[in-house]
Amino acid sequence: MRRGAYIDAMQLLRYANLSLLILYPLAWISPLLRAGLLPFFGTKEISVVSGLVALWKSDVALALLVALLALVAPMAKTLGLAAVQSGRAGRRWMPLLEVLGRLAMADVFLIALYVVIVKGVGLGRVETAWGLYLFTFCVLASIGIGAATKRALARGRSEA
Protein backbone atom coordinates (compact mmCIF):
# COMPACT_ATOMS: atom_id res chain seq x y z
CA MET A 1 0.00 0.00 0.00
CA ARG A 2 1.51 3.31 -0.99
CA ARG A 3 1.85 5.95 1.71
CA GLY A 4 -0.92 8.22 0.35
CA ALA A 5 -3.38 5.32 0.15
CA TYR A 6 -2.49 4.33 3.72
CA ILE A 7 -3.22 7.85 4.95
CA ASP A 8 -6.52 7.96 3.01
CA ALA A 9 -7.59 4.55 4.37
CA MET A 10 -6.69 5.51 7.93
CA GLN A 11 -8.54 8.82 7.61
CA LEU A 12 -11.66 7.03 6.33
CA LEU A 13 -11.45 4.54 9.21
CA ARG A 14 -10.99 7.41 11.67
CA TYR A 15 -14.14 9.17 10.39
CA ALA A 16 -16.13 5.93 10.51
CA ASN A 17 -14.91 5.31 14.06
CA LEU A 18 -15.67 8.86 15.22
CA SER A 19 -19.21 8.59 13.82
CA LEU A 20 -19.77 5.97 16.53
CA LEU A 21 -19.41 8.74 19.12
CA ILE A 22 -22.75 10.02 17.81
CA LEU A 23 -24.38 6.68 16.98
CA TYR A 24 -23.74 4.95 20.32
CA PRO A 25 -25.59 7.55 22.44
CA LEU A 26 -28.43 7.51 19.92
CA ALA A 27 -28.59 3.72 20.27
CA TRP A 28 -28.64 4.00 24.08
CA ILE A 29 -31.80 6.09 24.10
CA SER A 30 -33.49 4.26 21.21
CA PRO A 31 -36.06 1.55 21.95
CA LEU A 32 -34.41 -1.87 22.08
CA LEU A 33 -37.54 -3.81 22.98
CA ARG A 34 -41.25 -3.35 23.15
CA ALA A 35 -42.63 -5.24 26.10
CA GLY A 36 -46.04 -5.82 27.55
CA LEU A 37 -47.02 -7.19 30.95
CA LEU A 38 -43.48 -7.54 32.24
CA PRO A 39 -43.13 -7.17 35.99
CA PHE A 40 -39.48 -6.13 35.72
CA PHE A 41 -40.02 -3.05 33.56
CA GLY A 42 -42.95 -0.69 33.85
CA THR A 43 -42.43 0.96 30.46
CA LYS A 44 -43.66 -0.22 27.08
CA GLU A 45 -40.44 0.57 25.25
CA ILE A 46 -37.15 -0.36 26.83
CA SER A 47 -33.91 1.39 25.91
CA VAL A 48 -30.45 0.85 27.33
CA VAL A 49 -30.92 3.92 29.52
CA SER A 50 -34.43 3.03 30.75
CA GLY A 51 -33.28 -0.54 31.34
CA LEU A 52 -30.37 0.69 33.44
CA VAL A 53 -32.69 2.89 35.49
CA ALA A 54 -35.03 -0.06 36.14
CA LEU A 55 -32.11 -2.38 36.95
CA TRP A 56 -30.57 0.17 39.31
CA LYS A 57 -33.70 0.06 41.44
CA SER A 58 -33.73 -3.74 41.71
CA ASP A 59 -30.16 -5.03 41.14
CA VAL A 60 -27.29 -2.56 41.36
CA ALA A 61 -24.62 -5.13 40.50
CA LEU A 62 -26.37 -6.14 37.29
CA ALA A 63 -26.97 -2.48 36.43
CA LEU A 64 -23.26 -1.79 36.83
CA LEU A 65 -22.40 -4.79 34.65
CA VAL A 66 -24.79 -3.67 31.91
CA ALA A 67 -23.45 -0.10 32.15
CA LEU A 68 -19.91 -1.44 31.75
CA LEU A 69 -20.86 -3.59 28.76
CA ALA A 70 -23.24 -1.18 27.03
CA LEU A 71 -21.81 2.25 27.84
CA VAL A 72 -18.23 2.17 29.07
CA ALA A 73 -16.70 -0.58 26.90
CA PRO A 74 -17.96 0.73 23.54
CA MET A 75 -16.99 4.33 24.25
CA ALA A 76 -13.59 3.35 25.65
CA LYS A 77 -12.94 1.27 22.55
CA THR A 78 -14.05 4.06 20.22
CA LEU A 79 -11.90 6.67 21.97
CA GLY A 80 -8.93 4.30 22.24
CA LEU A 81 -9.18 3.37 18.57
CA ALA A 82 -9.34 7.07 17.66
CA ALA A 83 -6.13 7.60 19.64
CA VAL A 84 -4.42 4.74 17.79
CA GLN A 85 -5.69 5.94 14.40
CA SER A 86 -4.43 9.46 15.03
CA GLY A 87 -1.03 8.26 16.25
CA ARG A 88 -1.58 9.41 19.84
CA ALA A 89 -1.48 5.81 21.12
CA GLY A 90 0.67 2.94 19.95
CA ARG A 91 -0.31 -0.23 18.11
CA ARG A 92 0.17 -2.21 21.31
CA TRP A 93 -3.27 -0.94 22.41
CA MET A 94 -5.03 -2.98 19.70
CA PRO A 95 -5.40 -6.24 21.71
CA LEU A 96 -7.03 -4.34 24.60
CA LEU A 97 -9.35 -2.56 22.19
CA GLU A 98 -10.38 -5.90 20.68
CA VAL A 99 -11.34 -7.14 24.16
CA LEU A 100 -13.41 -4.00 24.75
CA GLY A 101 -15.23 -4.65 21.48
CA ARG A 102 -16.05 -8.18 22.57
CA LEU A 103 -17.34 -6.92 25.90
CA ALA A 104 -19.70 -4.58 24.07
CA MET A 105 -20.93 -7.51 21.98
CA ALA A 106 -21.71 -9.38 25.20
CA ASP A 107 -24.40 -6.80 25.94
CA VAL A 108 -26.14 -7.60 22.65
CA PHE A 109 -26.14 -11.26 23.66
CA LEU A 110 -27.56 -10.39 27.09
CA ILE A 111 -30.45 -8.56 25.45
CA ALA A 112 -31.07 -11.46 23.06
CA LEU A 113 -30.98 -13.89 25.99
CA TYR A 114 -33.51 -11.74 27.85
CA VAL A 115 -35.86 -11.84 24.84
CA VAL A 116 -35.54 -15.61 24.51
CA ILE A 117 -36.15 -16.19 28.24
CA VAL A 118 -39.18 -13.93 28.38
CA LYS A 119 -40.69 -15.47 25.26
CA GLY A 120 -39.92 -19.00 26.47
CA VAL A 121 -41.33 -18.54 29.96
CA GLY A 122 -44.33 -16.65 28.66
CA LEU A 123 -44.08 -13.72 31.08
CA GLY A 124 -45.34 -11.36 28.45
CA ARG A 125 -44.94 -10.23 24.92
CA VAL A 126 -41.56 -8.96 23.75
CA GLU A 127 -40.68 -7.57 20.34
CA THR A 128 -37.34 -6.26 19.21
CA ALA A 129 -37.28 -2.60 18.18
CA TRP A 130 -35.07 -0.62 15.84
CA GLY A 131 -32.70 0.49 18.61
CA LEU A 132 -31.50 -3.08 19.08
CA TYR A 133 -30.50 -3.19 15.43
CA LEU A 134 -28.79 0.20 15.72
CA PHE A 135 -26.88 -0.86 18.84
CA THR A 136 -25.90 -4.16 17.20
CA PHE A 137 -24.78 -2.29 14.08
CA CYS A 138 -22.63 0.05 16.18
CA VAL A 139 -20.94 -2.83 17.99
CA LEU A 140 -20.32 -4.81 14.79
CA ALA A 141 -19.13 -1.68 12.96
CA SER A 142 -16.72 -0.97 15.79
CA ILE A 143 -15.34 -4.50 15.61
CA GLY A 144 -14.98 -4.20 11.82
CA ILE A 145 -13.35 -0.78 12.00
CA GLY A 146 -10.93 -2.11 14.62
CA ALA A 147 -10.00 -5.11 12.44
CA ALA A 148 -9.54 -2.88 9.37
CA THR A 149 -7.40 -0.46 11.41
CA LYS A 150 -5.24 -3.35 12.63
CA ARG A 151 -4.72 -4.52 9.02
CA ALA A 152 -3.96 -0.98 7.84
CA LEU A 153 -1.44 -0.50 10.62
CA ALA A 154 0.24 -3.79 9.75
CA ARG A 155 0.43 -2.84 6.06
CA GLY A 156 1.68 0.64 6.94
CA ARG A 157 4.40 -0.86 9.11
CA SER A 158 5.50 -3.30 6.38
CA GLU A 159 5.70 -0.41 3.87
CA ALA A 160 7.81 1.74 6.20
C-alpha positions in Angstrom: 0.0 0.0 0.0 1.5 3.3 -1.0 1.9 6.0 1.7 -0.9 8.2 0.4 -3.4 5.3 0.1 -2.5 4.3 3.7 -3.2 7.9 5.0 -6.5 8.0 3.0 -7.6 4.6 4.4 -6.7 5.5 7.9 -8.5 8.8 7.6 -11.7 7.0 6.3 -11.4 4.5 9.2 -11.0 7.4 11.7 -14.1 9.2 10.4 -16.1 5.9 10.5 -14.9 5.3 14.1 -15.7 8.9 15.2 -19.2 8.6 13.8 -19.8 6.0 16.5 -19.4 8.7 19.1 -22.7 10.0 17.8 -24.4 6.7 17.0 -23.7 5.0 20.3 -25.6 7.6 22.4 -28.4 7.5 19.9 -28.6 3.7 20.3 -28.6 4.0 24.1 -31.8 6.1 24.1 -33.5 4.3 21.2 -36.1 1.5 21.9 -34.4 -1.9 22.1 -37.5 -3.8 23.0 -41.3 -3.3 23.2 -42.6 -5.2 26.1 -46.0 -5.8 27.5 -47.0 -7.2 31.0 -43.5 -7.5 32.2 -43.1 -7.2 36.0 -39.5 -6.1 35.7 -40.0 -3.0 33.6 -43.0 -0.7 33.8 -42.4 1.0 30.5 -43.7 -0.2 27.1 -40.4 0.6 25.2 -37.1 -0.4 26.8 -33.9 1.4 25.9 -30.4 0.8 27.3 -30.9 3.9 29.5 -34.4 3.0 30.7 -33.3 -0.5 31.3 -30.4 0.7 33.4 -32.7 2.9 35.5 -35.0 -0.1 36.1 -32.1 -2.4 37.0 -30.6 0.2 39.3 -33.7 0.1 41.4 -33.7 -3.7 41.7 -30.2 -5.0 41.1 -27.3 -2.6 41.4 -24.6 -5.1 40.5 -26.4 -6.1 37.3 -27.0 -2.5 36.4 -23.3 -1.8 36.8 -22.4 -4.8 34.6 -24.8 -3.7 31.9 -23.4 -0.1 32.2 -19.9 -1.4 31.7 -20.9 -3.6 28.8 -23.2 -1.2 27.0 -21.8 2.2 27.8 -18.2 2.2 29.1 -16.7 -0.6 26.9 -18.0 0.7 23.5 -17.0 4.3 24.3 -13.6 3.4 25.7 -12.9 1.3 22.6 -14.1 4.1 20.2 -11.9 6.7 22.0 -8.9 4.3 22.2 -9.2 3.4 18.6 -9.3 7.1 17.7 -6.1 7.6 19.6 -4.4 4.7 17.8 -5.7 5.9 14.4 -4.4 9.5 15.0 -1.0 8.3 16.2 -1.6 9.4 19.8 -1.5 5.8 21.1 0.7 2.9 20.0 -0.3 -0.2 18.1 0.2 -2.2 21.3 -3.3 -0.9 22.4 -5.0 -3.0 19.7 -5.4 -6.2 21.7 -7.0 -4.3 24.6 -9.4 -2.6 22.2 -10.4 -5.9 20.7 -11.3 -7.1 24.2 -13.4 -4.0 24.8 -15.2 -4.7 21.5 -16.1 -8.2 22.6 -17.3 -6.9 25.9 -19.7 -4.6 24.1 -20.9 -7.5 22.0 -21.7 -9.4 25.2 -24.4 -6.8 25.9 -26.1 -7.6 22.6 -26.1 -11.3 23.7 -27.6 -10.4 27.1 -30.5 -8.6 25.4 -31.1 -11.5 23.1 -31.0 -13.9 26.0 -33.5 -11.7 27.8 -35.9 -11.8 24.8 -35.5 -15.6 24.5 -36.1 -16.2 28.2 -39.2 -13.9 28.4 -40.7 -15.5 25.3 -39.9 -19.0 26.5 -41.3 -18.5 30.0 -44.3 -16.7 28.7 -44.1 -13.7 31.1 -45.3 -11.4 28.4 -44.9 -10.2 24.9 -41.6 -9.0 23.7 -40.7 -7.6 20.3 -37.3 -6.3 19.2 -37.3 -2.6 18.2 -35.1 -0.6 15.8 -32.7 0.5 18.6 -31.5 -3.1 19.1 -30.5 -3.2 15.4 -28.8 0.2 15.7 -26.9 -0.9 18.8 -25.9 -4.2 17.2 -24.8 -2.3 14.1 -22.6 0.0 16.2 -20.9 -2.8 18.0 -20.3 -4.8 14.8 -19.1 -1.7 13.0 -16.7 -1.0 15.8 -15.3 -4.5 15.6 -15.0 -4.2 11.8 -13.3 -0.8 12.0 -10.9 -2.1 14.6 -10.0 -5.1 12.4 -9.5 -2.9 9.4 -7.4 -0.5 11.4 -5.2 -3.3 12.6 -4.7 -4.5 9.0 -4.0 -1.0 7.8 -1.4 -0.5 10.6 0.2 -3.8 9.8 0.4 -2.8 6.1 1.7 0.6 6.9 4.4 -0.9 9.1 5.5 -3.3 6.4 5.7 -0.4 3.9 7.8 1.7 6.2 
